[in-house]
């Protein structure tokens, strides 16, 4: 399995990647996440602002949450060159 890469190198173009993050209980998590820029959020409709930009992941089957990941891997583990 590939070592996680620093978040500064993660793609912010809307593609989904696997991220590593720690929740408020100190639990380490691995989730599929997507960076959402303000302009993309506004295109989708709704009342979004700059504070809504960031990494978003499903924390259960119905709930998305903005998270602060500390590492990432390509979502498709077969594509190591991303």
Steps between C-alpha positions, in 0.01 A plus 500: 500500500633844407608744769267798544604819325492847660171688456682790336546271197138378482297582189242774555326464165190321629619142455449257788800372691560292811590716800621427852358711780450494875156564648427692820520176704854437375390217269708468183277474189550424133228638273432595141493879490476784252628856517219745440594851394255788556433542127405129466274516803320808366447328162317221680257751650425589858643756738876428504784730598879489531485328840335195339799430274714204593516121513164324530437132576207280592527414870209256470269399216291818525726768645776704339740699713783739432818340633867593547697212351872456569591267212364362173526219247347469153145363534579229243789309657591364157604847378818581693610780265231755595 
